[in-house]
């Protein structure tokens, strides 16, 4: 079994998750009154990101392993990128 660091697992998870969300939005697009599957997956990613960030912070303070704080920073960077992309896209 391949042993991956938590930073890579976090990055791979979010990349795959957002690719699935984009594909779900393309296959079942949102309408004006009916949100599609991609919209629901994006909304689900907000609490998922918060929960994962809190878990990584807890693990970091419990073990002092830098992998967990780096994973926390990766989650923050992903959300900052999404916010900036959405802000400057308009």
C-alpha positions in Angstrom: 0.0 0.0 0.0 1.3 3.4 -0.9 1.8 5.7 2.1 0.8 9.3 1.2 1.3 12.3 3.4 -1.9 14.0 4.6 -1.1 17.1 2.5 -1.3 15.0 -0.7 -4.5 13.2 0.5 -6.1 16.6 1.2 -5.2 18.1 -2.1 -6.2 15.0 -4.1 -9.5 14.8 -2.2 -10.5 18.4 -2.9 -9.4 18.3 -6.5 -11.4 15.2 -7.2 -14.4 16.5 -5.2 -14.5 19.7 -7.2 -14.1 17.9 -10.5 -17.1 15.7 -9.5 -19.0 18.8 -8.6 -18.3 20.4 -11.9 -19.3 17.2 -13.8 -22.5 16.9 -11.8 -23.3 20.5 -12.6 -22.7 19.9 -16.3 -24.8 16.7 -16.3 -27.7 18.1 -14.3 -27.5 21.9 -14.6 -29.1 24.3 -12.2 -32.1 26.3 -13.3 -33.5 29.5 -11.9 -35.7 27.7 -9.4 -34.1 24.2 -9.2 -30.5 23.9 -8.0 -28.6 21.2 -9.6 -26.3 18.5 -8.2 -23.2 20.6 -8.6 -24.7 23.4 -6.5 -25.6 20.9 -3.7 -22.0 19.4 -3.8 -20.6 22.9 -3.5 -22.8 23.8 -0.6 -21.8 20.5 1.0 -18.1 21.3 0.6 -18.4 24.3 3.0 -19.2 22.3 6.2 -16.9 19.5 4.9 -14.0 21.9 4.6 -14.7 23.4 8.1 -14.9 20.0 9.7 -11.7 18.8 8.0 -9.9 22.0 9.0 -11.0 21.5 12.6 -9.9 17.9 12.6 -6.5 18.8 11.2 -6.1 21.5 13.8 -7.0 19.1 16.6 -4.6 16.5 15.3 -1.8 19.1 15.0 -2.2 20.3 18.6 -2.4 16.7 19.8 0.7 15.4 17.9 2.7 18.5 16.8 3.0 16.9 13.4 3.5 19.5 10.7 1.6 17.5 8.1 -1.6 18.4 9.8 -1.0 22.1 9.9 0.1 22.0 6.3 -3.2 20.3 5.4 -5.0 23.0 7.3 -3.2 25.7 5.2 -4.1 23.8 2.0 -7.8 24.0 2.9 -7.5 27.7 3.7 -5.7 28.2 0.3 -8.4 26.3 -1.6 -11.1 28.5 0.0 -9.2 31.7 -0.6 -8.7 30.7 -4.3 -12.4 29.9 -4.7 -13.4 33.2 -3.1 -10.9 35.3 -5.2 -11.9 33.4 -8.4 -15.6 34.1 -7.7 -14.9 37.7 -6.7 -12.8 38.6 -9.8 -14.9 36.5 -12.2 -17.8 39.0 -12.1 
